[in-house]
Amino acid sequence: MNRSRILHFLLILVFVLTGVSASLAQDQQVQKGDRLYNNKEFAAATYYYEKYLENSEDVKIKRKLADCYLQIQKDTEANYLLENIASSSEANAEDYLHYANLLKRVRNYEKAKVFFKKYAELKPEDSNVSKLILSCNLIKELQDDHLYSIKSLSINSPQSDFASAFYKNGLVFVSGRKNNTSKQIDGRSGEYFLDMYFSEKSGDNYLSPEPFSDDFNTKYHEGPACFSSNEKFIFFTRNKGTLNLEGKSELNIYTSRHNGTDWDKAEIFQFSGQTYSMGHPSISPDGRHLYFISNMAGGYGGTDIYVCLKSGFSWSRPINCGPTINTDGNEMFPFIAEDGYLYFASDGHIGFGGLDIFKSIFEQNEWTYPVNLGPPFNSSKDDFGYLIRKNKEVGYFSSNRNGSDDIFEFKQNPEKIQNLRGRLLASTNKSALKDVEVILMENLSKEKSTLTDENGLFSFDIFKGKNYSLIVSKPGYKIKRILYFAPDEQTTPKQLNISMDTIHWVKFKGNIIDQFSAHAVEEASIQIINQTYKSNSFCVTDEYGDFEQEIDPSKAYDIIIQKDGYFTKVINNYKYQSAKFEQIELQKFSTNQDMELYGVEYDAGSWELKENTIMELNNLAGLLKVNPHISIEINGFTNQDKGKKENNIICEQRAKTASEYIISKGITPNRIQYKSAGYNSGRSALVVKLTEAF
């Protein structure tokens, strides 16, 4: 072999070995990237995927890199990759969906609708896509009317910062800035592990933040937190620091008491530490309701909002807030305000993109349909962490609209505020009416209420250019709804002079007794809801179980009667007939109490629901709907012995089918368990056991 041929052979060998080496290096880059990606260390994984794609057009790796960019909020980079993927011949339905969601997020709504429709063509069974298309149209309706001014707080850092809770004269917030407790970088975000900080407000500014507590901040993630109204108790989120069998680090809620000098050692909340996450706590002003998020089994989607009810020193097990609040997406960052409104972030309800902030209130024993707060609170990015004081003049929310998560303060724009005045007069003699209740409503949402003074006068601060309605009510007079249509913003509204016609009101009297003992039920609350105006009045039974409330006899009412330890009772469409004394029975409950559904009927060996069984289950669903604090177990029986194995199959299917029917009526799955109880000739085919009752 001559020298030239040897040289040629060696060059070929070098090229082959170089190619093999390059291929091995690329394989290692993918392996390292995948390991980090699977561990959700997205920021670290991007480096290896980017290096690999310098010499490859692998669509699978492009998808993973695009997901990394989305997770760490690099929208520009994600947009380039997803556009490339969506226009390729290898694009699938999920590619169209991801690209459409990103287009919506960057406010390209018309193009987003195009790709949502492409996705719908390939996935017609996904009913959620119609909501996504509708949300693109919604953006045009909810424009910023500049009723509030917002500003980014000076305490924000280049890392993630988001509001958590009011505390003393300042804010407790969560941040991924450099700190002394967690010196390592979180590979998922590329930032330091989250800690809690406190910043005191001085005038219109916030002072330099300090770590909230060295006892609470650890090398793991801490926050967000909330405080009891007296600020003696804290509830906060912390991750375990250890991984479960799926390789995930779950979130837990911890609680601590302030002993007057310092905080006691934090203890895990009783329902945490399971195979699911619990976090983002918010406690009600009365300390009786703790709201939080969880991905526990029996929910509706990724994370749902739950509530635990306190009775004495005990907490009920978590109760899902139901399908009105929760969706198949993620509900997060609940905040229960002093006026009873629940504010939360969601990517499942119709919104602008990412997380949007919504509000709902628990009225007439159920949550109202959530209202999107619109701009400036919501944007095409993630908006969350809403906080507001009772006066509603100043509040806070968090958003990544400028890149990383930042805290924003909002205030009512004084240029958009004007005063609406009115006077209530008797139509007969034009005399001033004192103590008329005046409720200011906006889009069927109660905003404010007041009573007229001795001159019959009232006033509200309202936003210019907005339409409202007023509901005026006083015993002995006909309830009225007044529609207020806003004049030109430059025009000062004239005083409203409202006359009220007299009408004979009657005294609705009644007596509440225990169903079994016939003893009087003292301090039961009676809520009387006018069906026409949705206005409420309240009264409480005395030591004899008696109550009395004046009502307009021409109207229909819904009546809700509640007492701790008893099933809530609802009387719908009540119409006053006569002055007779209404006697109403309440049924006491206790855990492990059995209720036999005697009306259920099954054919031998069958679990098919018959008409009578459906009627019984409808009654049970109604009971659970008006008693959201109750959980049950449905036990299936058979009165025909076909052998243990066959009996268990029949009984379990009866219990399962019954529970599925109850769930179909809007009862959350985590409130219902079922099991086979086997053969028993003396029991009803379905027996309901109360497993939780607060």
Secondary structure by P-SEA (a helix, b strand, c coil): ccaaaaaaaaaaaaaaaaaaaaaaaaaaaaaaaaaaaaacccccaaaaaaaaacccccaaaaaaaaaaaaaacaaaaaaaaaaaaaacccccaaaaaaaaaaaaaacaaaaaaaaaaaaaaacccccaaaaaaaaaaacccccccccbbbbbbccccccbbbbccccccccccccccccccccccccccccccbbbbbbbbcccccccccccccccccccccccccccccccbbbbbbccccccccccbbbbbbbbbcccccccccccccccccccccccccccccccccccccccccccccbbbbbbbbccccccccccccccccccccccccccccccccccccccccccccbbbbbbbbccccccccccccccccccccccccccccccccccccccccccbbbbbbccccccbbbbbbbbbcccccccccccbbbbbccccccccccccccbbbbbbccccccbbbbbbbccccbbbbbbbbccccccccccbbbbbbcbbbbbcbbbbcccccccccbbbbbbbccccccccbbbbccccbbbbbbcccbbbbbbbbbcccccccccccccccccbbbbbbbbbbccbbbbccccccccccccccaaaaaaaaaaaaaaaacccbbbbbbbbbcccccaaaaaaaaaaaaaaaaaaaaaaccccccbbbbbbccccccccbbbbbcccc
